[in-house]
Amino acid sequence: MRIGDVLNAKTSHEVVTITPDAGVRELVAKLAEHNVGALIVSSDGSTLDGIVSERDVVRHLHNDGTVVNNTVAAIMTAAVETCDPDAEVDELMKTMTQRRIRHVPVVHDGQLVGIISIGDVVKHRIDQLEFERDQLDSYVRQT
């Protein structure tokens, strides 16, 4: 299965973004408001400047209690792992596991088209296993 299929199956296609010059307090408010673990950092809402997560806030908070007075640009990850909608889900699962990342922006022709979380990948895998189980159960009951 491809990443585009997982994106299409998501209940919400909204990608929440924040500008690099926004404050960390605004970031925390947006994370809470949208109940997400990471936001795409984008100057224009359609291209990728970086990504910022709860982890980034917590790690910087540990080192500097005044992190909430900084901008998103000061704590974001600029070198972002991305994927294309045509990428295989299994390959992305490996990448997410190996690199220990929970959110991957989906980019096509330089434009942000979505975001895949580890939760999306796990849900996809569970749905796939349940489908296979149901198919096997149906086959066994026929014989």
N, C-alpha and C positions, 0 to 999 in steps of 0.2 A: 504494500500500500504506500501511497505517496503522501507527502506532507500536505499538499493541496486538498486531499480527501479529508484529512484530519481537520484542517481549517474549515472546510465546508460543513463538517459535522458539529462544529462548536455552536453553542447556543447564542453566543455574542461574537460578532465580528469586529467589534470596536477595539482599536489599538490605542491605548491611553499613552499620550506623549507629554513630555515636559521640556521646556527650553533649557539650554545650558546655563543661562543667567538667572534662572529661577532659584529661589532660596530653598535650603534643605527643609525648613519648616513647611513650605508649600508642598514639597515632595512628600513629606510624611503625611500631610493632610490628604493628598491625592491618593496615596497608597491605601489609606484607611477608607476614604470615600468610595473607591472602586473595588475594595477588598481584593487587591492584587499584591504580589510580592515584588514586582519590578515594573519600571516604566521605561519606555524608549525615550532617549534624549534626542530631540530633533528641533532644529532651529525653525523649520518650516512645516512640520507635521507630516511630511511625506518622505524625507530623506533621513538617513541614520547618522547621528553624530556620536552616539554611544548608548549605553544602557546603565541604569542605576537601580539597585535593589535594596531590600531591607538589610541584607548582609553588608552592603557598602556602608550604610548608615551605622550599623552596630559596630563594625570594625573600626570605623573612624571615631565613633563615640568612645570606644575603649581607649584609644590613643589621645583623643582631644575632646574634652567635654564641651568645648565651644563649637563643635561641628555644626550645630543647628544654626549658627550664624554665617555659615559658608554658603557658597552657591553649589548647585548641582554639578557644575563643571569641575569643581574641586574634588569631588568624591566619585564621579562616574567612571565606568570602564570605557575607555575609548577604542581599544582593540577588541571588537565584538565578533564572536563566532556567529555566523549567519547561515541560513540555508535557503534553497530555492524551493518553490512549491512542487517541483518535479522530483525532488530528492526523496529517497526511500526512508520510511519511518525507522526501519531497523538500523540503518546507518546513523541516523540522528540519535537514536537511543544509545548507541555505542559511544558516540561523541560526547553526549551529555554525561554519561557515566564516567568515561575516562577523564574528562576535563572538569568534572564535578560542577556543572552548571545546570541551572534550573529553568532558564528562560532563553529562548533562541528566536531572534527576529527573523521573519521570513521576508526575503527581499527578491524582487524580480525586476530585471533591467534597471537596477539602481533605485527602485522605488519600494518603500515599505508596504507590504501587503498583509502582514499579520504577525502574530507572535505565537510561538508554541511553548507551552510550559511542560514540565515533567509530569504534571497532573494530566495534561491532554494526552501525553504519550502513554501513560499508565492506563487511562480510560480506554484508549484505542486498543491496547493489548488485551485488556480484560474483555472488551466487546468481541475481539477476534477469537479469544479462547472460548467464550460462551457460545459463539456461533459454531465453532468446530465441535464442541461438546454436543450441542443440539443436533447437528448433522449426524454425528456418530450414534447418538441415542435414537434418532429416527431410523437410521440404517439397521441397528440392532433389533428394534421393535418390528421391522418389516420381515425379518427372517424367522 
